[in-house]
Amino acid sequence: MPCVTGLSASPVAEDTARRPVLGPRLAAVLVFGASAAVLVVEIVALRLLAPYLGLTLETSTLVIGIALTAIALGSWLGGRVADQVDPLRLLAPALGIPGVVVALTPAVLRGVGEWARPALILVAALTILVPGALLSAVTPLVTKVRLTSLAETGTVVGRLSGVRTVGSIVGTVLTGFVLLSRLPVSGILVGLGALLVTASVAVGLRMRGRSGAAPALALVLAAGGLAASVAPGGCDVETRYHCAEVVTDPAGGRTLVLDGVRHSYVDADDPAHLEFTYVKAVASVADTAFPKGGPLTAHHLGGGGLTLPRYLAATRPGTRSTVSEIDDGVVRIDRERLGLRPQSGVDVRTEDGRLGLTRLDPGSLDLVVGDAFGGVSVPWHLTTVQALTEVRRVLARDGLYVVNLIDHGEQAFAKAELATLREVFDHVALLGKPVDIGLARSGAPAGGNVVAVASDRPVDLAAVRKALDARRTGWTTATGDALAAWTAGAPVLTDDYAPVDQLLQPYASPARR
């Protein structure tokens, strides 16, 4: 009589023998690498989108939300599919397809941003969601393969979950502290795509002994690298925080463009030449509020092209200006492309603006200039009562705080910041177009730049208006009851409550400065 047990066990035994073994080390490497790649894509996507959507809380929230959706979706679907199909057959595609998408992402997003911007958010979501979901599916696929006994379920799941978390941490730290400071965005994503495709081919060879898709994947990868190199929206320099360009005009002036926004205009041969209206307004305040030509001790929150520090050095010999500029890449551009000289009377320090204030002595400054921006918004931690109290601390008794603001629509943020300034300083004034600062009887605010002036002593606003008129700015001033009426009902910003990005209205043209 035939042995039933032997016949029934034979096919299973043969299948187990033929099935490739995924050892614990290779399993950990796959989970670690896939998880790290998801976070690299997430962080770099912020840099790709900033020139078109702005470097705002909304942009960051959007990208983080899409990435988390991808991780959740991939984990769920990966686990479900792993119970229905041999997971080993899916590992190579789960790495290779994301590699191709990631390599093409710089060219695709920049092309859509330039030529089809209404579709940008949808396309951006897909370029994050698709690779993120597939890479997140690697963990449940690998876990299914490694679970050979119920007795070790907790050990296997716990180990791979820990490896996945460590991979995410390493991807985040590596991108933020190393990759973005040393490589262009397109280089990071094309390189990551190459690694993922290589890993896909290697896994395919190990699991099946061949990978017929390898030539096609390599061809698409090469196309992605070529497209990224010729795609619009490229940068002269990729700094730690910005996509930076320097544009030279026929007259020899140079404009610093950060993430698509014109930040500074510099004439290295004539530092007294001012181009942007808001810069003329700040200069008008400095010219009239202090004795003509006398040296000042000034501190600048935000550097950009250092137009105002250079102006003060040129028009007030002996002036000492220190600058808190958080982006060392921008400082290098100032020196290498915008003609900053060592003996210019300007000391630039790579530091956060608010932290830079804390090391300054009380009453040591004549002038503090606020011109720090992330996209088109002032970093929220520089707008609060606590931050402005720190500004007031470092100002001399007759010192001034002059800050550049950008807002549109109903200008809810600008009104809130003026209300906050009035909470801290005895005297506050606003400079801008009459329609933008509530002085015009008709017409809707156009929006753009306004400049606020705050101090504990009165400022000669008549002299300021005369200087604004001499520079043909079209701006005027508001203070007292007019300013109080304009800011009525606006919230006072504090470290505990400063919804700066939410107060800012959508803007149509971020290039206006």
C-alpha positions as CSV (number, residue, x, y, z in Angstrom):
1,M,0.0,0.0,0.0
2,P,1.4,3.4,-0.9
3,C,2.4,5.8,1.9
4,V,-0.1,8.6,1.9
5,T,1.9,10.7,4.3
6,G,5.0,10.6,2.1
7,L,3.1,11.5,-1.1
8,S,1.3,14.5,0.5
9,A,4.5,15.9,2.1
10,S,6.7,15.6,-1.0
11,P,5.6,18.7,-3.0
12,V,5.8,21.0,0.0
13,A,9.3,19.8,0.8
14,E,10.4,20.4,-2.7
15,D,9.0,23.9,-2.8
16,T,10.7,24.8,0.5
17,A,14.0,23.5,-0.9
18,R,13.7,25.5,-4.0
19,R,12.6,28.7,-2.3
20,P,15.5,31.3,-1.9
21,V,16.5,32.0,1.6
22,L,16.2,35.6,2.8
23,G,18.7,35.8,5.7
24,P,18.3,38.1,8.7
25,R,21.1,40.4,7.6
26,L,19.7,40.9,4.0
27,A,16.2,41.3,5.4
28,A,17.5,44.1,7.8
29,V,19.4,45.8,4.9
30,L,16.3,45.8,2.7
31,V,14.0,47.2,5.4
32,F,16.6,49.7,6.6
33,G,17.3,51.0,3.0
34,A,13.7,51.2,1.9
35,S,12.7,53.1,5.1
36,A,15.6,55.5,4.8
37,A,14.7,56.2,1.1
38,V,11.1,57.2,2.0
39,L,12.4,60.0,4.3
40,V,15.0,61.2,1.8
41,V,12.3,61.6,-0.8
42,E,10.0,63.4,1.7
43,I,12.6,66.0,2.8
44,V,14.0,66.6,-0.7
45,A,10.5,67.1,-2.1
46,L,10.2,70.1,0.1
47,R,13.2,71.7,-1.6
48,L,11.7,70.9,-5.1
49,L,8.3,72.4,-4.2
50,A,9.5,75.5,-2.4
51,P,10.2,77.6,-5.6
52,Y,6.6,77.1,-6.6
53,L,4.5,76.7,-3.4
54,G,6.7,78.7,-1.0
55,L,8.7,77.5,2.0
56,T,5.7,77.6,4.4
57,L,4.0,75.6,7.1
58,E,1.3,74.6,4.6
59,T,3.9,73.2,2.1
60,S,5.7,71.2,4.9
61,T,2.3,69.9,6.2
62,L,1.3,68.9,2.7
63,V,4.5,66.9,2.1
64,I,4.5,65.3,5.5
65,G,0.9,64.3,5.2
66,I,1.4,62.7,1.8
67,A,4.5,60.8,3.0
68,L,2.6,59.5,6.1
69,T,-0.3,58.5,3.8
70,A,2.2,56.6,1.6
71,I,3.8,54.8,4.6
72,A,0.4,53.8,5.9
73,L,-1.0,52.7,2.5
74,G,2.2,50.8,1.6
75,S,2.3,49.0,5.0
76,W,-1.4,47.9,4.7
77,L,-1.3,46.9,1.1
78,G,2.1,45.2,1.4
79,G,0.9,43.1,4.3
80,R,-2.3,42.1,2.5
81,V,-0.6,41.2,-0.8
82,A,2.1,39.3,1.1
83,D,-0.6,36.9,2.3
84,Q,-1.8,36.2,-1.3
85,V,1.3,36.2,-3.4
86,D,4.9,34.9,-2.8
87,P,6.5,38.0,-1.3
88,L,9.9,37.1,-2.8
89,R,8.4,37.8,-6.3
90,L,7.4,41.4,-5.2
91,L,10.6,42.6,-3.6
92,A,12.5,43.6,-6.8
93,P,9.6,45.6,-8.2
94,A,9.0,47.2,-4.9
95,L,12.5,48.7,-5.1
96,G,12.9,49.1,-8.9
97,I,9.7,51.0,-9.7
98,P,10.3,53.6,-6.9
99,G,13.9,54.0,-8.2
100,V,12.6,55.0,-11.6
101,V,10.0,57.4,-10.2
102,V,12.5,59.0,-7.8
103,A,15.0,59.5,-10.6
104,L,12.4,61.2,-12.8
105,T,11.0,63.3,-10.0
106,P,13.2,66.5,-10.4
107,A,12.5,66.8,-14.1
108,V,8.8,66.1,-13.7
109,L,8.1,68.5,-10.9
110,R,10.2,71.3,-12.3
111,G,8.6,70.8,-15.7
112,V,5.1,70.9,-14.3
113,G,6.0,73.8,-12.0
114,E,7.1,75.9,-15.0
115,W,4.5,74.9,-17.6
116,A,1.4,73.4,-15.8
117,R,1.5,74.8,-12.3
118,P,-2.3,74.1,-11.5
119,A,-1.4,70.4,-11.7
120,L,1.7,70.7,-9.5
121,I,0.1,69.5,-6.2
122,L,-1.5,66.5,-7.8
123,V,1.8,65.5,-9.6
124,A,3.8,66.2,-6.5
125,A,1.5,63.9,-4.5
126,L,1.9,61.1,-6.9
127,T,5.7,61.4,-7.0
128,I,5.8,61.1,-3.2
129,L,2.9,58.6,-2.8
130,V,3.9,56.0,-5.4
131,P,7.5,55.4,-4.3
132,G,6.7,56.0,-0.7
133,A,3.9,53.3,-0.7
134,L,6.0,50.8,-2.6
135,L,9.0,51.2,-0.4
136,S,6.9,51.0,2.7
137,A,5.5,47.7,1.4
138,V,9.0,46.2,1.7
139,T,8.8,45.8,5.5
140,P,5.6,43.6,5.5
141,L,6.9,41.6,2.5
142,V,10.2,40.9,4.2
143,T,8.5,40.2,7.5
144,K,6.2,37.6,5.8
145,V,9.3,35.8,4.4
146,R,11.1,35.8,7.7
147,L,8.2,34.5,9.7
148,T,8.9,30.8,9.6
149,S,7.6,29.9,13.1
150,L,5.0,31.3,15.4
151,A,7.4,30.8,18.2
152,E,9.6,33.7,16.9
153,T,6.8,36.1,15.7
154,G,7.5,38.7,18.3
155,T,11.3,38.6,17.8
156,V,11.0,39.0,14.0
157,V,8.4,41.7,13.9
158,G,10.0,43.6,16.7
159,R,13.5,43.5,15.1
160,L,12.3,44.6,11.7
161,S,10.1,47.3,13.1
162,G,13.1,48.6,15.0
163,V,15.3,48.5,11.9
164,R,12.6,50.3,9.9
165,T,12.5,53.1,12.5
166,V,16.3,53.4,12.6
167,G,16.3,53.6,8.8
168,S,13.9,56.4,8.9
169,I,16.0,58.3,11.4
170,V,19.2,57.8,9.4
171,G,17.5,58.9,6.2
172,T,16.2,62.1,7.9
173,V,19.5,63.0,9.6
174,L,21.6,62.1,6.5
175,T,19.5,64.2,4.2
176,G,19.2,67.2,6.5
177,F,22.8,67.4,7.8
178,V,24.8,65.9,4.9
179,L,23.2,65.5,1.5
180,L,21.4,68.8,1.1
181,S,24.5,70.8,2.1
182,R,26.8,68.9,-0.4
183,L,24.7,67.8,-3.3
184,P,22.1,69.4,-5.7
185,V,18.5,68.2,-5.2
186,S,18.5,66.5,-8.6
187,G,21.8,64.7,-7.8
188,I,20.3,63.3,-4.6
189,L,17.2,62.0,-6.2
190,V,18.9,60.6,-9.3
191,G,21.5,59.0,-7.1
192,L,18.9,57.5,-4.8
193,G,17.0,56.2,-7.9
194,A,20.2,54.5,-9.1
195,L,20.7,52.8,-5.7
196,L,17.1,51.6,-5.7
197,V,17.3,50.2,-9.2
198,T,20.6,48.5,-8.4
199,A,19.1,47.0,-5.3
200,S,16.2,45.8,-7.4
201,V,18.4,44.1,-9.9
202,A,20.5,42.5,-7.1
203,V,17.4,41.2,-5.4
204,G,16.0,39.9,-8.6
205,L,19.2,38.0,-9.4
206,R,19.3,36.5,-5.9
207,M,15.7,35.5,-5.8
208,R,15.1,34.4,-9.4
209,G,18.6,34.0,-10.9
210,R,17.9,36.7,-13.5
211,S,16.3,40.1,-13.9
212,G,14.9,40.8,-17.4
213,A,13.7,44.2,-16.4
214,A,17.2,45.5,-15.6
215,P,18.0,47.0,-19.1
216,A,14.7,48.8,-19.2
217,L,15.1,50.1,-15.7
218,A,18.7,51.3,-16.4
219,L,17.5,53.1,-19.6
220,V,14.7,54.9,-17.7
221,L,17.1,55.8,-15.0
222,A,19.6,57.3,-17.5
223,A,16.7,59.2,-19.1
224,G,15.8,60.6,-15.6
225,G,19.3,61.9,-15.0
226,L,19.5,63.5,-18.4
227,A,16.0,65.1,-18.0
228,A,17.0,66.4,-14.6
229,S,20.1,68.1,-16.0
230,V,18.1,70.0,-18.6
231,A,14.8,70.6,-16.8
232,P,13.7,74.2,-16.1
233,G,13.9,75.6,-12.6
234,G,17.5,74.6,-11.9
235,C,19.6,76.5,-9.4
236,D,23.0,78.2,-9.7
237,V,23.6,77.0,-6.2
238,E,21.8,74.5,-3.9
239,T,22.3,75.9,-0.4
240,R,21.3,74.3,2.9
241,Y,17.9,76.0,2.7
242,H,17.3,77.4,-0.7
243,C,17.5,77.0,-4.5
244,A,19.6,80.1,-5.2
245,E,20.2,82.0,-8.4
246,V,22.1,85.2,-9.2
247,V,20.6,87.2,-12.1
248,T,22.7,90.0,-13.6
249,D,21.0,92.9,-15.4
250,P,22.5,94.9,-18.3
251,A,23.5,97.7,-15.9
252,G,25.7,95.3,-13.9
253,G,23.4,95.0,-10.9
254,R,22.8,91.5,-9.5
255,T,19.6,90.1,-8.1
256,L,19.7,87.2,-5.6
257,V,16.7,84.9,-6.2
258,L,15.9,82.3,-3.5
259,D,13.3,79.7,-4.2
260,G,12.0,81.8,-7.1
261,V,11.6,84.9,-4.9
262,R,13.7,88.0,-5.5
263,H,15.4,88.7,-2.2
264,S,18.1,91.3,-2.8
265,Y,19.4,93.6,-5.5
266,V,23.1,94.5,-5.2
267,D,25.3,97.0,-7.1
268,A,28.8,96.1,-5.9
269,D,30.2,99.2,-7.5
270,D,27.6,101.5,-6.0
271,P,26.3,100.3,-2.6
272,A,24.2,103.4,-2.3
273,H,22.1,102.4,-5.3
274,L,18.8,100.9,-4.0
275,E,16.4,99.1,-6.3
276,F,13.6,97.6,-4.2
277,T,11.0,99.9,-2.8
278,Y,11.0,98.4,0.7
279,V,14.8,98.8,0.9
280,K,14.4,102.5,0.0
281,A,11.8,102.8,2.8
282,V,14.2,101.2,5.4
283,A,17.0,103.5,4.2
284,S,14.7,106.5,4.4
285,V,14.0,105.8,8.1
286,A,17.7,105.3,8.9
287,D,18.6,108.5,7.0
288,T,16.2,110.7,8.9
289,A,16.1,109.1,12.3
290,F,19.8,109.5,13.1
291,P,22.3,112.4,12.5
292,K,23.3,112.6,8.9
293,G,26.4,110.6,8.0
294,G,27.1,109.5,11.5
295,P,28.2,105.9,12.2
296,L,25.7,103.4,13.6
297,T,25.9,100.1,15.5
298,A,23.4,97.9,13.6
299,H,22.2,94.4,13.7
300,H,20.4,92.7,10.8
301,L,18.0,89.7,11.2
302,G,18.5,88.0,7.8
303,G,21.2,88.8,5.3
304,G,20.2,87.9,1.8
305,G,22.4,90.0,-0.5
306,L,23.4,92.3,2.4
307,T,22.1,95.4,0.5
308,L,21.2,97.4,3.7
309,P,24.4,96.6,5.6
310,R,26.5,97.7,2.5
311,Y,24.3,100.8,2.2
312,L,24.9,101.8,5.8
313,A,28.7,101.2,5.4
314,A,28.8,103.4,2.3
315,T,26.7,106.3,3.5
316,R,27.8,106.2,7.2
317,P,31.5,105.5,7.3
318,G,32.5,103.7,10.5
319,T,29.2,101.9,10.8
320,R,29.5,98.4,12.3
321,S,26.8,96.0,11.1
322,T,26.5,92.4,12.3
323,V,24.2,90.1,10.4
324,S,22.5,86.9,11.6
325,E,22.1,84.8,8.4
326,I,21.0,81.2,9.0
327,D,22.1,79.9,5.5
328,D,25.9,79.6,5.1
329,G,25.3,78.9,1.4
330,V,23.8,82.4,1.0
331,V,26.9,83.9,2.8
332,R,29.2,82.1,0.3
333,I,27.2,83.6,-2.6
334,D,27.6,87.1,-1.0
335,R,31.3,86.6,-1.1
336,E,31.8,84.7,-4.3
337,R,29.0,86.2,-6.6
338,L,27.9,89.5,-5.0
339,G,31.1,91.2,-4.3
340,L,31.2,91.2,-0.4
341,R,34.7,92.3,0.6
342,P,36.4,91.5,4.0
343,Q,36.8,95.1,4.9
344,S,33.2,96.2,4.2
345,G,32.3,96.9,7.9
346,V,29.9,94.0,7.7
347,D,30.3,90.9,10.0
348,V,28.1,88.0,8.9
349,R,27.4,85.2,11.4
350,T,25.8,81.9,10.4
351,E,23.1,81.6,13.0
352,D,19.4,81.7,13.7
353,G,18.2,85.3,14.1
354,R,16.5,84.9,17.4
355,L,19.4,83.0,19.0
356,G,21.7,85.7,17.7
357,L,19.9,88.3,19.6
358,T,20.4,86.5,22.9
359,R,24.2,87.0,22.8
360,L,24.0,90.8,22.2
361,D,24.5,93.2,25.2
362,P,21.6,95.2,26.5
363,G,21.3,98.7,25.0
364,S,24.1,98.1,22.6
365,L,22.5,98.9,19.2
366,D,21.2,102.0,17.4
367,L,19.3,100.0,14.8
368,V,17.9,96.5,14.3
369,V,16.7,95.6,10.8
370,G,14.3,92.7,10.4
371,D,14.5,91.2,6.9
372,A,14.4,87.4,7.5
373,F,12.1,85.3,5.3
374,G,11.3,81.7,4.7
375,G,9.6,81.9,1.3
376,V,7.5,85.0,1.7
377,S,6.8,84.9,5.4
378,V,8.8,86.1,8.4
379,P,9.8,83.1,10.5
380,W,7.1,82.9,13.1
381,H,9.6,82.9,16.1
382,L,10.8,86.4,15.1
383,T,7.3,87.9,15.2
384,T,6.2,87.3,18.8
385,V,6.0,89.5,21.9
386,Q,8.9,87.5,23.3
387,A,11.1,88.0,20.3
388,L,10.3,91.7,20.1
389,T,11.0,92.1,23.8
390,E,14.4,90.7,23.0
391,V,14.9,93.2,20.2
392,R,13.9,96.0,22.6
393,R,16.4,94.8,25.1
394,V,19.4,95.1,22.8
395,L,18.4,98.6,21.5
396,A,19.7,101.7,23.0
397,R,17.2,104.2,24.4
398,D,17.0,106.0,21.1
399,G,17.3,102.9,19.0
400,L,14.9,101.8,16.2
401,Y,13.6,98.5,15.0
402,V,12.7,98.5,11.3
403,V,11.1,95.4,9.9
404,N,10.1,94.4,6.3
405,L,6.8,92.5,6.1
406,I,5.0,90.9,3.2
407,D,1.2,90.2,3.1
408,H,-1.7,90.2,0.7
409,G,-5.5,90.3,0.7
410,E,-6.8,91.5,4.0
411,Q,-3.3,91.6,5.4
412,A,-4.2,89.7,8.5
413,F,-0.6,88.9,9.3
414,A,0.7,92.4,8.9
415,K,-2.1,93.7,11.1
416,A,-1.3,91.1,13.7
417,E,2.4,92.0,13.7
418,L,1.7,95.7,14.0
419,A,-0.6,94.9,17.0
420,T,2.2,92.9,18.5
421,L,4.7,95.7,18.0
422,R,2.3,98.2,19.7
423,E,2.2,95.8,22.6
424,V,6.0,96.0,23.1
425,F,7.1,99.5,21.9
426,D,5.9,103.0,22.8
427,H,5.9,104.3,19.3
428,V,5.0,102.4,16.2
429,A,4.5,103.5,12.6
430,L,3.7,101.7,9.3
431,L,5.1,102.6,5.9
432,G,3.5,101.5,2.6
433,K,1.2,102.4,-0.2
434,P,-1.9,104.3,1.1
435,V,-4.3,101.5,-0.1
436,D,-2.2,98.8,1.7
437,I,-2.0,100.6,5.0
438,G,-5.6,101.7,5.3
439,L,-5.3,105.3,4.3
440,A,-6.9,105.2,0.9
441,R,-10.7,105.7,0.9
442,S,-11.3,103.5,-2.1
443,G,-9.6,100.5,-3.8
444,A,-8.7,97.1,-2.5
445,P,-5.2,96.5,-1.1
446,A,-2.8,95.3,-3.7
447,G,-0.5,93.7,-1.1
448,G,3.2,93.2,-1.1
449,N,5.8,94.8,1.1
450,V,5.1,97.1,4.0
451,V,7.7,98.3,6.5
452,A,7.1,98.8,10.3
453,V,9.1,101.1,12.5
454,A,9.1,100.7,16.3
455,S,10.9,102.5,19.1
456,D,10.6,104.0,22.5
457,R,11.1,107.5,21.2
458,P,9.1,109.5,18.6
459,V,10.3,109.3,15.0
460,D,10.1,112.3,12.7
461,L,7.5,110.9,10.3
462,A,7.3,114.1,8.3
463,A,11.0,113.7,7.5
464,V,10.5,110.1,6.6
465,R,7.7,111.0,4.2
466,K,9.9,113.6,2.6
467,A,12.6,111.0,2.1
468,L,10.1,108.6,0.6
469,D,8.9,111.2,-1.8
470,A,12.4,112.1,-2.8
471,R,13.0,108.4,-3.7
472,R,9.6,108.3,-5.6
473,T,8.3,105.3,-3.7
474,G,4.7,106.3,-3.7
475,W,4.6,105.3,0.0
476,T,3.4,107.2,3.0
477,T,3.1,106.6,6.8
478,A,0.4,105.7,9.3
479,T,0.5,105.9,13.0
480,G,-1.6,106.9,16.0
481,D,-5.4,106.6,15.6
482,A,-5.1,105.6,12.0
483,L,-2.9,102.7,12.7
484,A,-5.0,101.7,15.7
485,A,-8.0,101.6,13.5
486,W,-6.2,99.5,10.9
487,T,-5.1,96.9,13.4
488,A,-8.3,96.8,15.4
489,G,-9.2,93.2,16.3
490,A,-5.9,91.8,15.2
491,P,-4.4,89.2,17.5
492,V,-1.2,89.7,19.4
493,L,1.4,87.1,18.5
494,T,3.1,85.1,21.3
495,D,5.4,82.2,21.5
496,D,2.4,80.2,22.6
497,Y,0.2,81.4,19.7
498,A,1.7,82.7,16.4
499,P,-0.3,81.3,13.4
500,V,1.8,83.3,11.0
501,D,1.4,81.0,8.0
502,Q,-2.4,80.8,8.5
503,L,-2.7,84.5,8.7
504,L,-0.9,85.1,5.5
505,Q,-3.2,85.2,2.5
506,P,-2.6,83.3,-0.7
507,Y,-0.3,85.2,-3.0
508,A,-0.5,85.4,-6.7
509,S,3.1,86.4,-7.6
510,P,5.8,85.6,-5.0
511,A,8.4,87.3,-7.1
512,R,7.2,90.8,-6.0
513,R,9.5,92.4,-3.5
